[in-house]
Amino acid sequence: MRTGERNSLARRLALVLRHAPEKFDLEMDINGWIDVKDIIRQFKQSGGKRFHWLRPHHFRAIVETDPKGRYEVRGNTIRATYGHTVEIELDLPTDNIPDALYFPCDPEQTENLLDVGISPGGRAHVHLSASIRTAAEAGHVHFPLPTILEVDTAQMNAAGETIWHAGITVYLTENVPAQYISVIDNDDPEYVLARARWVEEEE
């Protein structure tokens, strides 16, 4: 699979598995799974000759080489592990959750989030990162200098809140109440290192 073919397939796969399976007349089960053979058939019908080469092992290759763990294959089915805007019931693992996770935000929204907590916005779940670095990278896509919030997930778990482990460094929850949120200082060493990498990339 050439790089262009892989990127085209990955974009279309994200649309189907995270946002709009109905656009390809595909049925998703309650946990987000879709039959791989059905996806192949619909992609070939809608893409003309563009996906004539598509086989089940191409989906497995995308799953196995994705650095963020965005997708999961089980038997003849595939699903996205996070990033959904469609409502699904998660059956992801909830054990071995770190005591703290991280969330990047617009600096102008920081005080509001500290007051009211974090909600999913346009997604089905709040997405939390395993480290300050990965939160910073996710936030930098949207903001030049995101504020990094620390979430006390140990206390959330103790209070009965559910947190799921989705991708490799991604965790999901329905919302984060304000009492579990604090702000990471911009001088935190891990955040300083992340920003130094951004400067190197821009030079």
N, C-alpha and C positions, 0 to 999 in steps of 0.2 A: 504494500500500500504506500503510494507516494505521499509526501507531506501535504500537498494540496488536497488530495483525496481524503486523507485522514482528517484535516481541518474542516473540510466541507461536511464530512460524515459526523464529526463531533458536534458541530453547530446544529445540525438537523436533529441529532440525538438529544441534545439539551432541550430543544423546543418540544420534542415529543415527551420526554420523560419528566420534565420539570413543569411545563407550562400548558401545552395544548395538544394532547393526544388526539383530540377530536378533529383537528385540522387534517389529520391523515386517516381519519375514520378508524382509529385504533381504540381498543378497550383496555383500560388500566384497572387492575383489581384494587381493593381497598388499601393495600399496603404499597401500591405504586409499581407493581410488576406488570410487564407487558411481554407477550410471547415474541421471541426474536424472529421467528419465521414470519410472523405477521408484519413486523416492522420491515423486514427485507422485501416482502411482497409489495407493501405500500410505497416504500422508497423507490422501488423499480418502476412502479406504475406512475408515480408522480414526477420522477426525475428523468424519465426517458432513458436514454443510453448512458446517462451520467453515472448510474449505479448498477450497470449491468454485471459488474464484477463482484458485487457484494455477496458475502457468505457469512455464516455464523461465526467463523473463527476471526473475522475482522472485528466483531464486537468484543470478543474476548481479548483481542490484542489491545483495544482501546482501554478496556478495564484494567488490564494488567500493567500497562505502561503509564497510566494517568498518575502524575505525581501527587495529586490532592485526594485521590480516592473518591472521585465524584460518582462513580458507577459501581454496580455490583451485579454479578451474574450468578444465577442459581438454576441449575438444570438448563432448561430451554428458555428461561426468562431473564430479563434484565430490568434494572431500575436505577434511578438516580438516588444517591444516599442523602443529598441535601439540595437546597436551592429551589424548592418547590413553591410555586404560586397556586397550584391546584391543591385541594384538601385531600390528605391521605392520613391513614392511621399508621404511625410509626411502630415498627417492631424491631427497632435497632437496640443494641446493647445499652444497658443503663448502669452497669457495674464499672468499677475502677475509674470513676470520674475524678479528675484532679481537684484539689481543694480550692483552686482559683483558676478562673478562665478570664478571657479578655475580649473587649468590644471596642472597635474604633468608632469615633463619631465626629461630626462637624463641631469644631470648638464653640461655635455660636449656640449649639444645642446642649452643651454640657450641663448648664445649670438646670435646664428643663428636665433632662433625663435624671439628674440627681433628685429632683422633686417628685417626678411621676413614674420613674422606672423606664425600662426598655420594652417596647412592643415590636412585633414583627414588621410593621410597615406594610409593604406590598408583598411580602413573603408569607408563607404559612407558619414559619417559626423564626424565633430570634436565633441568629447564627453567632456562636462564640468561638474564639480561637484559643488554641492550647498554649500559646506563648505571646509575650509582648511583641516579639518580632513578627510573627505571622499576622497578628492583629494590625500592626503598623503597616505591613505590606498591603493588607486588604483595604485599609483606610486610605492609603496613599493613592490608590486608584481614583478616589473621589475627591480627596482634599489634600492640599499641599502639605499641611502639617496637622494631621488628625489628632484629636485628643484620645488617649487610650484609657478606657475604664476597666477597672478590675472588679470582677464579680466573685463574691464569696460563695462559691458553689458548695463548699462543705456545709455552710449554714443553710443554704437552700435545700440541700438533700436532707439535712436534719429536720427541716420544717415540712418535708413531704413533697417538695417540688420535684418534678421529673426532668432529668437531663439525659439526653441521648448522645451516644458517640456515633457520629456519622462518617465523615471522611477521615483521612489520616490525622489532620490537625483541627477538624471542625466538630463542634458540639452544638446540639440544638435544644431549645426549650421553648415553652409556649410564651412566656414573658419573664422579665426579671423585675421583681419589686424593688423599689428605691432603696430599701434598708440594706440591701446586699451589695450596693454599688459604691465604689470609691474611685478617685482619680489617680492615675499613675503620673508621677512628676515627669516633666519633659527632660529632666536631668538624669532619669533612671538609666543606668549603664546600657541595658539592653536596647532601650529606645534610642540612645545616642548612637549605638552601633548601626542600628537600622537606618537612621538618617544619614550617617556617613556613607553608607552604600548608595543611597539615592544621589548624593553629591557626586560620587565616583561615576555613576551611570550617566549623569548629565554632562560630565566633562568630556 
